[in-house]
Amino acid sequence: MSYLTRYPTTFKSTLGLQYPIIQGPFGGGASTVALTAAVSNSGGLGSYGAAYLSPNDISKTIGELRNAVTDGRPFSVNLWVPIEHDDVKNLAALKAGGKEVYEKHADRLKKYYKKVGRDAPPFPDQIGHNFEDQVQAALEANPPVLSFIMGVPPPHVIAEAKRRNIYTMATATTVAEALALEAAGIDAIVASGVEAAGHRGTFLPFNPAETPNPDDTTFTLVPRIRAAVKKSIPVIAAGGVSTPEAIFAALTLGADAVQIGTAFVVAQESGAAPIHKQSILEKSDVARTTVLTRAFSGRQARGIPNAITKEFYSVENELPGYPVQNYLTLPFRKVAGRTDDKDLLVLWCGQSGTLVSNNGSAKDILQSLVDGVDSVVARMKL
């Protein structure tokens, strides 16, 4: 029996998992039913990023996941909580500035629209889907696990999840955020370090006089959150955990489970563009240095640098915030995903991406991590 099978955590036993490993949720098409189900069917917890889905598609996807997993195994669906002081403010600023300000922002991207033969998207009446409608659809579809990032879910959402026996998880990037999630009644907290791929989950306003800068590494953040919240609340390590050694270290530091993103982006079942997977696996000089950028979505996210991140690095503070910038870049990002144009594509990747080399099936990737932890334990003669 493997070490991770024997490893006792409340999180694992509550959800009936064989291994304390979660596949991180991806947005923008990288999440697939096949990937999520493969991880769940192999003993971990598969996750599906549903932030960009309509309520109808959320209901449909949860139904497909329920049919794809075997023996009632658990899976997770992830949603983004709107950040009131950020998202709402950015949309209000767009409306106040009108078309003139909008066109100024769009003009920065003119050459990229031209490259893919598209026009800038029209001035929007609304951007994205309504969170309340999304979360209501998710609750009614009753997934085993509902996870959140970017904020604290409203009290009525947490209450309804508990009534339906839906297990809840949410991401924190600071101790202050973890305490806010604990106070709200979230079941488990994902401690996401600055190494993590994709969007940062930071949601509390940064005040250096009151809170630390949200740039803690995973292996600093995990023990700090573990010490701050009740022992009954599982803490999950996320960010830079792509190897057996990192998994073992995270558990040693007090994590009840680990959440792994980049290692599963390259899986056969992943919906990530081929050039995205290749960019992670090739371990080139570019891939060795990931960057935090606002250029694609208006919100900080970590990925491999390309033409977009380089061009806008020095003027990021002038770009509109999320969801406005995300809306503006969507036309050429969609085309880039189909044409494998890595200069226009988001290439989300964590800082440990160069340690990823297995691009087999999700089951194979998960098993290699499990076996690798056994090798670590054997070396340490535990």
The 8 nearest C-alpha neighbors of each residue, nearest first, counted from 0:
[[1, 4, 2, 5, 3, 373, 6, 370],
 [2, 0, 4, 3, 373, 5, 369, 370],
 [1, 3, 5, 4, 373, 6, 0, 372],
 [4, 2, 6, 5, 18, 1, 369, 19],
 [3, 5, 1, 2, 17, 18, 6, 0],
 [6, 4, 2, 3, 7, 1, 0, 18],
 [5, 7, 3, 4, 2, 8, 19, 18],
 [8, 6, 5, 9, 11, 12, 4, 3],
 [9, 7, 10, 11, 255, 12, 6, 19],
 [8, 10, 12, 11, 13, 7, 233, 255],
 [11, 9, 13, 8, 12, 233, 14, 255],
 [10, 12, 16, 8, 9, 14, 13, 19],
 [11, 13, 15, 9, 14, 10, 16, 8],
 [14, 12, 10, 11, 15, 9, 16, 8],
 [15, 13, 12, 11, 16, 10, 73, 166],
 [14, 16, 12, 13, 11, 17, 73, 72],
 [17, 15, 11, 18, 14, 42, 43, 12],
 [16, 18, 42, 4, 43, 15, 19, 11],
 [17, 19, 43, 3, 20, 16, 4, 42],
 [20, 18, 256, 11, 257, 43, 16, 3],
 [21, 19, 43, 257, 18, 256, 258, 44],
 [22, 20, 258, 44, 43, 45, 23, 257],
 [21, 23, 45, 259, 258, 46, 260, 44],
 [22, 24, 260, 259, 258, 46, 21, 25],
 [25, 23, 48, 46, 47, 77, 22, 30],
 [26, 24, 48, 30, 29, 23, 47, 27],
 [27, 25, 48, 28, 29, 30, 50, 49],
 [26, 28, 29, 25, 51, 30, 48, 271],
 [27, 29, 30, 270, 26, 271, 31, 25],
 [30, 28, 270, 271, 269, 25, 27, 26],
 [31, 29, 25, 28, 47, 270, 48, 269],
 [32, 30, 33, 34, 270, 269, 35, 29],
 [31, 33, 35, 34, 64, 36, 30, 63],
 [32, 34, 31, 36, 35, 268, 37, 67],
 [35, 33, 268, 37, 31, 36, 32, 269],
 [34, 36, 45, 32, 46, 38, 37, 33],
 [35, 37, 39, 68, 33, 38, 34, 40],
 [38, 36, 34, 40, 39, 35, 33, 361],
 [37, 39, 45, 41, 43, 36, 40, 35],
 [40, 38, 44, 45, 43, 36, 41, 42],
 [39, 41, 37, 38, 42, 36, 68, 69],
 [42, 40, 38, 39, 362, 43, 37, 365],
 [41, 43, 17, 39, 40, 18, 16, 38],
 [44, 42, 39, 20, 18, 38, 21, 16],
 [45, 43, 21, 39, 74, 38, 22, 20],
 [44, 46, 35, 39, 38, 22, 74, 21],
 [47, 45, 75, 24, 35, 76, 22, 74],
 [46, 48, 76, 24, 30, 77, 49, 35],
 [47, 49, 24, 25, 77, 26, 50, 30],
 [48, 50, 52, 51, 77, 78, 47, 76],
 [51, 49, 78, 79, 52, 48, 77, 26],
 [50, 52, 49, 53, 26, 127, 27, 128],
 [53, 51, 49, 50, 56, 57, 54, 128],
 [52, 54, 56, 55, 128, 57, 133, 51],
 [53, 55, 133, 57, 136, 56, 132, 58],
 [56, 54, 58, 53, 57, 59, 136, 52],
 [55, 57, 59, 53, 58, 54, 52, 60],
 [56, 58, 54, 60, 55, 59, 52, 61],
 [59, 57, 55, 61, 56, 60, 140, 136],
 [58, 60, 56, 62, 57, 61, 55, 63],
 [61, 59, 63, 57, 62, 58, 56, 64],
 [62, 60, 64, 58, 63, 59, 65, 57],
 [61, 63, 65, 59, 60, 64, 58, 66],
 [64, 62, 60, 66, 61, 65, 67, 59],
 [65, 63, 67, 61, 66, 62, 32, 60],
 [64, 66, 62, 63, 67, 68, 61, 71],
 [65, 67, 63, 64, 68, 62, 69, 61],
 [68, 66, 64, 65, 36, 63, 69, 32],
 [69, 67, 36, 65, 66, 40, 72, 64],
 [68, 70, 71, 72, 40, 67, 66, 65],
 [71, 69, 72, 68, 40, 73, 65, 67],
 [70, 72, 69, 73, 68, 65, 66, 74],
 [71, 73, 70, 69, 68, 39, 40, 74],
 [74, 72, 143, 71, 39, 44, 14, 75],
 [73, 75, 45, 44, 46, 143, 144, 39],
 [74, 76, 144, 46, 145, 45, 47, 143],
 [75, 77, 47, 145, 46, 146, 48, 49],
 [76, 78, 146, 48, 147, 49, 145, 47],
 [79, 77, 50, 147, 49, 146, 80, 148],
 [80, 78, 148, 50, 147, 149, 81, 77],
 [79, 81, 150, 149, 148, 82, 152, 78],
 [82, 80, 83, 86, 79, 149, 150, 130],
 [81, 83, 85, 86, 84, 80, 150, 202],
 [82, 84, 87, 85, 86, 81, 88, 80],
 [83, 85, 82, 88, 87, 86, 204, 89],
 [86, 84, 88, 82, 83, 87, 89, 320],
 [87, 85, 89, 82, 88, 321, 83, 81],
 [86, 88, 90, 83, 89, 85, 91, 84],
 [89, 87, 91, 85, 86, 90, 84, 92],
 [90, 88, 92, 86, 91, 87, 320, 85],
 [89, 91, 93, 87, 92, 88, 86, 94],
 [90, 92, 88, 94, 93, 89, 95, 87],
 [93, 91, 95, 89, 90, 94, 96, 88],
 [94, 92, 90, 96, 91, 95, 97, 89],
 [93, 95, 91, 97, 92, 96, 90, 98],
 [94, 96, 92, 93, 97, 91, 90, 100],
 [97, 95, 93, 100, 94, 92, 98, 99],
 [96, 98, 94, 95, 99, 100, 93, 101],
 [97, 99, 101, 100, 102, 122, 96, 94],
 [98, 100, 102, 101, 97, 103, 96, 104],
 [101, 99, 103, 96, 102, 98, 97, 104],
 [100, 102, 98, 104, 103, 99, 105, 97],
 [101, 103, 105, 99, 104, 100, 98, 106],
 [104, 102, 100, 106, 101, 105, 99, 107],
 [103, 105, 101, 102, 106, 107, 100, 318],
 [106, 104, 102, 107, 103, 108, 101, 119],
 [105, 107, 109, 103, 108, 104, 102, 119],
 [108, 106, 105, 104, 109, 103, 110, 102],
 [107, 109, 106, 111, 105, 110, 112, 104],
 [110, 108, 106, 112, 111, 107, 113, 105],
 [109, 111, 113, 112, 108, 114, 107, 106],
 [112, 110, 114, 113, 109, 108, 115, 331],
 [111, 113, 117, 109, 114, 110, 115, 118],
 [114, 112, 116, 110, 111, 115, 117, 109],
 [113, 115, 111, 112, 116, 110, 117, 331],
 [114, 116, 113, 112, 117, 331, 111, 334],
 [117, 115, 113, 114, 112, 118, 111, 331],
 [116, 118, 112, 115, 113, 119, 330, 331],
 [119, 117, 112, 120, 116, 113, 330, 109],
 [118, 120, 105, 121, 112, 117, 327, 109],
 [119, 121, 118, 327, 122, 330, 326, 123],
 [122, 120, 123, 119, 118, 327, 124, 102],
 [121, 123, 98, 120, 124, 101, 102, 97],
 [124, 122, 125, 121, 126, 120, 326, 94],
 [123, 125, 122, 126, 94, 121, 90, 127],
 [126, 124, 123, 127, 128, 90, 122, 129],
 [127, 125, 123, 128, 322, 124, 326, 323],
 [126, 128, 125, 129, 51, 322, 326, 53],
 [127, 129, 53, 130, 126, 133, 51, 52],
 [128, 130, 132, 131, 133, 127, 53, 54],
 [131, 129, 133, 132, 134, 128, 80, 81],
 [132, 130, 134, 133, 129, 135, 136, 128],
 [131, 133, 135, 130, 129, 134, 54, 136],
 [134, 132, 54, 130, 136, 131, 135, 129],
 [133, 135, 137, 131, 136, 132, 130, 138],
 [136, 134, 138, 132, 137, 133, 131, 139],
 [137, 135, 139, 133, 134, 54, 138, 58],
 [136, 138, 134, 140, 135, 139, 58, 57],
 [139, 137, 141, 135, 140, 136, 134, 160],
 [138, 140, 136, 141, 137, 135, 58, 134],
 [139, 141, 137, 138, 58, 142, 136, 61],
 [140, 142, 138, 139, 137, 143, 165, 163],
 [143, 141, 144, 140, 61, 165, 145, 75],
 [144, 142, 165, 73, 74, 166, 141, 75],
 [145, 143, 75, 166, 142, 165, 167, 74],
 [146, 144, 167, 76, 75, 77, 166, 168],
 [147, 145, 168, 77, 169, 167, 76, 78],
 [148, 146, 169, 78, 77, 79, 168, 170],
 [147, 149, 79, 170, 200, 169, 150, 80],
 [150, 148, 200, 202, 80, 79, 201, 82],
 [149, 151, 80, 202, 148, 82, 152, 81],
 [150, 152, 180, 153, 80, 183, 179, 149],
 [151, 153, 156, 80, 150, 154, 157, 147],
 [152, 154, 156, 155, 151, 157, 183, 80],
 [155, 153, 157, 156, 158, 152, 183, 184],
 [154, 156, 158, 157, 153, 159, 152, 160],
 [157, 155, 159, 153, 154, 158, 160, 152],
 [156, 158, 160, 154, 159, 155, 161, 152],
 [157, 159, 155, 161, 156, 160, 154, 162],
 [160, 158, 162, 156, 161, 157, 155, 163],
 [161, 159, 165, 157, 163, 162, 158, 164],
 [160, 162, 164, 158, 163, 159, 165, 157],
 [163, 161, 159, 160, 164, 158, 165, 157],
 [162, 164, 160, 161, 165, 159, 141, 138],
 [165, 163, 161, 162, 160, 166, 143, 141],
 [164, 166, 160, 143, 163, 144, 161, 167],
 [165, 167, 144, 145, 143, 164, 186, 168],
 [168, 166, 145, 186, 146, 185, 144, 165],
 [167, 169, 146, 187, 188, 186, 185, 147],
 [170, 168, 147, 188, 146, 148, 189, 187],
 [169, 171, 189, 148, 188, 190, 200, 147],
 [170, 172, 176, 177, 190, 173, 189, 191],
 [171, 173, 191, 201, 213, 190, 192, 200],
 [174, 172, 176, 175, 171, 213, 177, 220],
 [173, 175, 177, 176, 224, 178, 223, 227],
 [176, 174, 178, 173, 177, 179, 210, 203],
 [175, 177, 179, 171, 173, 174, 178, 180],
 [178, 176, 174, 180, 171, 179, 175, 181],
 [177, 179, 181, 175, 180, 176, 182, 174],
 [180, 178, 176, 182, 177, 181, 183, 175],
 [181, 179, 183, 177, 178, 182, 185, 151],
 [180, 182, 178, 184, 183, 179, 185, 177],
 [183, 181, 179, 180, 184, 178, 185, 177],
 [184, 182, 180, 181, 185, 179, 154, 151],
 [183, 185, 181, 182, 186, 180, 157, 154],
 [184, 186, 167, 180, 181, 187, 183, 168],
 [185, 187, 167, 168, 232, 184, 166, 188],
 [188, 186, 168, 233, 232, 185, 234, 167],
 [189, 187, 234, 169, 168, 170, 235, 190],
 [188, 190, 170, 235, 169, 234, 191, 171],
 [191, 189, 236, 171, 235, 221, 237, 172],
 [192, 190, 237, 172, 238, 189, 171, 217],
 [193, 191, 217, 216, 238, 194, 215, 195],
 [192, 194, 216, 214, 195, 215, 191, 238],
 [195, 193, 238, 350, 239, 192, 349, 216],
 [238, 196, 194, 349, 193, 239, 192, 237],
 [197, 195, 349, 348, 301, 347, 302, 261],
 [196, 198, 300, 301, 347, 302, 348, 199],
 [199, 197, 300, 299, 200, 301, 196, 298],
 [200, 198, 300, 201, 299, 197, 193, 195],
 [199, 201, 149, 148, 198, 170, 202, 172],
 [200, 202, 172, 199, 149, 203, 171, 213],
 [201, 203, 149, 150, 200, 82, 204, 176],
 [202, 204, 201, 205, 176, 150, 175, 82],
 [205, 203, 206, 202, 84, 201, 210, 85],
 [204, 206, 203, 207, 212, 210, 211, 213],
 [205, 207, 208, 209, 210, 204, 211, 212],
 [208, 206, 210, 209, 211, 205, 212, 204],
 [207, 209, 206, 210, 211, 205, 212, 204],
 [210, 208, 206, 207, 211, 205, 175, 212],
 [209, 211, 207, 206, 208, 212, 205, 175],
 [212, 210, 207, 213, 209, 173, 206, 205],
 [211, 213, 214, 210, 205, 207, 215, 206],
 [214, 212, 173, 215, 172, 211, 201, 205],
 [213, 215, 193, 212, 216, 192, 172, 173],
 [216, 214, 192, 220, 213, 193, 219, 217],
 [215, 217, 192, 193, 219, 218, 220, 194],
 [218, 216, 192, 220, 219, 238, 221, 191],
 [217, 219, 216, 220, 221, 249, 222, 252],
 [220, 218, 216, 217, 221, 215, 222, 223],
 [219, 221, 217, 223, 218, 215, 222, 216],
 [220, 222, 224, 223, 218, 219, 190, 217],
 [223, 221, 225, 224, 220, 252, 253, 226],
 [224, 222, 220, 226, 225, 221, 227, 219],
 [223, 225, 227, 221, 226, 174, 222, 220],
 [224, 226, 222, 223, 227, 228, 221, 234],
 [225, 227, 223, 224, 228, 222, 229, 230],
 [226, 228, 224, 225, 223, 229, 174, 178],
 [229, 227, 225, 226, 224, 230, 178, 181],
 [228, 230, 231, 232, 227, 225, 226, 181],
 [231, 229, 232, 228, 233, 225, 226, 227],
 [230, 232, 229, 233, 9, 228, 186, 187],
 [233, 231, 230, 187, 229, 186, 234, 228],
 [234, 232, 187, 255, 10, 188, 231, 235],
 [233, 235, 188, 254, 255, 189, 187, 225],
 [236, 234, 189, 256, 257, 254, 255, 190],
 [235, 237, 257, 190, 254, 258, 189, 221],
 [238, 236, 191, 258, 190, 257, 192, 259],
 [195, 239, 237, 194, 192, 240, 191, 217],
 [238, 240, 351, 194, 195, 241, 350, 349],
 [241, 239, 245, 238, 242, 259, 246, 237],
 [242, 240, 262, 239, 259, 351, 245, 355],
 [241, 243, 245, 244, 240, 246, 368, 354],
 [244, 242, 372, 246, 371, 368, 245, 247],
 [243, 245, 247, 242, 246, 248, 375, 372],
 [246, 244, 248, 240, 242, 243, 247, 249],
 [247, 245, 243, 249, 248, 244, 240, 242],
 [246, 248, 244, 250, 245, 249, 251, 243],
 [249, 247, 245, 251, 246, 250, 244, 252],
 [250, 248, 252, 246, 251, 247, 254, 245],
 [251, 249, 254, 253, 247, 252, 248, 255],
 [250, 252, 248, 249, 253, 247, 254, 246],
 [253, 251, 249, 250, 222, 254, 248, 221],
 [252, 254, 250, 251, 222, 255, 225, 249],
 [253, 255, 250, 234, 235, 256, 249, 236],
 [254, 256, 234, 233, 8, 235, 250, 10],
 [257, 255, 19, 235, 254, 20, 236, 250],
 [258, 256, 236, 20, 235, 237, 21, 259],
 [257, 259, 21, 237, 23, 22, 20, 236],
 [260, 258, 22, 23, 240, 21, 241, 257],
 [259, 261, 23, 263, 262, 22, 264, 258],
 [260, 262, 264, 263, 348, 349, 352, 259],
 [261, 263, 260, 264, 355, 241, 265, 259],
 [264, 262, 266, 265, 261, 260, 361, 22],
 [265, 263, 261, 266, 262, 269, 260, 271],
 [264, 266, 276, 358, 263, 262, 269, 267],
 [267, 265, 358, 263, 269, 360, 361, 268],
 [266, 268, 360, 269, 359, 358, 265, 361],
 [267, 269, 34, 266, 33, 270, 360, 361],
 [270, 268, 266, 271, 29, 267, 34, 264],
 [269, 271, 29, 28, 30, 31, 272, 268],
 [272, 270, 29, 269, 275, 273, 264, 28],
 [271, 273, 275, 274, 336, 270, 276, 339],
 [274, 272, 276, 275, 277, 271, 339, 336],
 [275, 273, 277, 339, 276, 272, 278, 341],
 [276, 274, 272, 278, 273, 277, 346, 271],
 [275, 277, 265, 273, 279, 274, 278, 280],
 [276, 278, 274, 280, 279, 275, 281, 273],
 [277, 279, 275, 276, 281, 280, 274, 286],
 [280, 278, 276, 277, 281, 352, 286, 282],
 [279, 281, 277, 282, 278, 356, 276, 355],
 [280, 282, 283, 278, 279, 277, 286, 353],
 [283, 281, 286, 353, 280, 287, 279, 284],
 [284, 282, 286, 285, 281, 287, 278, 279],
 [283, 285, 287, 286, 282, 288, 281, 353],
 [284, 286, 283, 287, 288, 304, 303, 282],
 [287, 285, 283, 288, 282, 284, 303, 279],
 [286, 288, 284, 285, 353, 282, 283, 289],
 [289, 287, 286, 285, 290, 303, 284, 350],
 [288, 290, 303, 302, 350, 304, 301, 287],
 [291, 289, 301, 302, 292, 304, 303, 288],
 [290, 292, 301, 300, 299, 302, 289, 293],
 [291, 293, 299, 300, 294, 290, 301, 308],
 [294, 292, 297, 299, 298, 295, 296, 315],
 [293, 295, 292, 308, 297, 296, 311, 315],
 [296, 294, 293, 325, 297, 328, 324, 345],
 [325, 295, 297, 324, 298, 321, 293, 294],
 [296, 298, 320, 321, 293, 324, 294, 319],
 [297, 299, 293, 296, 321, 320, 300, 198],
 [300, 298, 293, 292, 198, 291, 199, 297],
 [299, 301, 198, 197, 291, 292, 199, 298],
 [302, 300, 291, 197, 196, 290, 347, 348],
 [301, 303, 347, 348, 289, 346, 290, 196],
 [302, 304, 289, 346, 286, 348, 290, 347],
 [305, 303, 308, 290, 289, 302, 309, 285],
 [304, 306, 342, 308, 307, 309, 303, 341],
 [307, 305, 342, 309, 308, 310, 343, 304],
 [308, 306, 310, 309, 305, 311, 343, 342],
 [309, 307, 305, 311, 310, 304, 306, 312],
 [308, 310, 306, 312, 307, 311, 305, 304],
 [311, 309, 307, 308, 312, 306, 313, 314],
 [310, 312, 314, 308, 313, 309, 315, 294],
 [311, 313, 309, 315, 314, 308, 310, 292],
 [312, 314, 311, 315, 310, 316, 309, 317],
 [315, 313, 311, 316, 317, 312, 318, 310],
 [316, 314, 318, 317, 312, 311, 313, 293],
 [315, 317, 314, 318, 319, 313, 293, 312],
 [316, 318, 315, 314, 319, 104, 320, 313],
 [319, 317, 315, 316, 320, 297, 314, 324],
 [320, 318, 324, 323, 297, 317, 321, 89],
 [319, 321, 297, 89, 324, 323, 322, 298],
 [322, 320, 297, 323, 298, 296, 324, 86],
 [321, 323, 325, 324, 320, 326, 86, 296],
 [324, 322, 321, 326, 325, 320, 319, 327],
 [325, 323, 296, 297, 327, 326, 319, 321],
 [296, 324, 326, 322, 323, 328, 327, 295],
 [327, 325, 323, 329, 324, 328, 322, 126],
 [326, 328, 324, 325, 329, 323, 120, 105],
 [329, 327, 325, 326, 330, 331, 295, 332],
 [328, 330, 332, 326, 331, 327, 333, 325],
 [331, 329, 333, 332, 328, 334, 117, 327],
 [330, 332, 334, 333, 329, 335, 112, 328],
 [333, 331, 335, 329, 344, 334, 330, 343],
 [334, 332, 336, 331, 335, 330, 329, 337],
 [333, 335, 331, 337, 336, 332, 338, 115],
 [336, 334, 340, 332, 338, 337, 339, 333],
 [335, 337, 333, 334, 339, 272, 338, 332],
 [336, 338, 334, 335, 339, 333, 272, 340],
 [337, 339, 335, 340, 336, 334, 272, 341],
 [340, 338, 274, 336, 335, 337, 341, 272],
 [341, 339, 335, 342, 338, 343, 344, 336],
 [340, 342, 344, 343, 339, 274, 335, 305],
 [341, 343, 306, 305, 340, 344, 307, 335],
 [344, 342, 341, 335, 340, 332, 307, 331],
 [345, 343, 341, 332, 335, 342, 346, 340],
 [344, 346, 347, 343, 295, 302, 332, 341],
 [347, 345, 302, 303, 275, 344, 348, 341],
 [346, 348, 302, 197, 196, 301, 345, 303],
 [347, 349, 302, 196, 261, 352, 303, 346],
 [350, 348, 196, 195, 352, 351, 194, 261],
 [349, 351, 194, 352, 239, 289, 348, 195],
 [350, 352, 239, 349, 353, 354, 241, 240],
 [353, 351, 349, 354, 355, 350, 348, 279],
 [352, 354, 355, 282, 351, 287, 279, 280],
 [353, 355, 352, 351, 356, 241, 242, 282],
 [356, 354, 353, 352, 262, 357, 280, 241],
 [355, 357, 280, 358, 354, 353, 262, 279],
 [358, 356, 359, 355, 364, 262, 265, 266],
 [359, 357, 266, 265, 356, 267, 360, 364],
 [358, 360, 266, 357, 267, 363, 364, 361],
 [359, 361, 267, 363, 362, 266, 364, 268],
 [360, 362, 364, 266, 363, 38, 365, 37],
 [361, 363, 365, 360, 364, 41, 366, 37],
 [362, 364, 360, 366, 361, 365, 367, 359],
 [365, 363, 361, 367, 362, 366, 360, 357],
 [364, 366, 362, 368, 363, 367, 361, 369],
 [365, 367, 369, 363, 368, 364, 370, 362],
 [366, 368, 370, 364, 369, 365, 371, 363],
 [367, 369, 371, 365, 243, 366, 370, 372],
 [370, 368, 366, 372, 371, 367, 365, 373],
 [371, 369, 373, 367, 372, 368, 366, 374],
 [370, 372, 368, 374, 243, 373, 369, 367],
 [371, 373, 243, 375, 374, 369, 370, 376],
 [374, 372, 370, 376, 371, 375, 2, 377],
 [375, 373, 377, 371, 372, 376, 378, 370],
 [376, 374, 372, 378, 373, 377, 379, 371],
 [375, 377, 373, 379, 374, 378, 381, 380],
 [378, 376, 380, 374, 379, 375, 373, 381],
 [379, 377, 375, 380, 376, 374, 381, 373],
 [378, 380, 376, 377, 381, 375, 374, 373],
 [381, 379, 377, 378, 376, 375, 374, 373],
 [380, 379, 376, 377, 378, 375, 373, 2]]
